[in-house]
Amino acid sequence: MGVMVIPSLRKLEYLEKATECASEYVLLSQSHIGNLRQLSDQCHAAGKKVMINAELVGGLGNDKIAYQMLEKMYRVDAVIESSMAKINMMKNMKLETIWRVTFMDSLSVETALRSLKNVQCDMLELRPGSYALEYMDLFREEYDGKIIIGGFMNSEELVKQAEEKGAYAIASSTCSLW
């Protein structure tokens, strides 16, 4: 089957195309509390799970109530978050949790590897893609769950490399990859 390509929807005009792709998920990258429920309902009607980056949802707070609203009011299925504390806070909810790890330097790689034992996530998102591919083997040694690669995943060659590295999925806003 290959690696799953999760459409990262940055422009609402591509929603229909995103819901027609083979991916189990649609990542709503440009949403706010005024349109999230409608977008979520449209994705669910097409048989897709809804994934969001909590840090990018306009108007959403960052406390426990906000995450409960994502689950109950907005019907989100999966939440990407860079904060370990917030990931762990969501663990008792019915939300799938994805811990976002952004590589900035070698210290960020080392810190993330050490932190893996303290985060209770369902999946990891490693980004940007070029560094994720480079450090994927190190993370595989410490983490046996699903890994998503995101950030600048914009070519068939990068998708192929992600598949060869054993990624569960890639997230991309490049429509031609969906």
Disulfide bonds with the S-S distance in Angstrom:
none
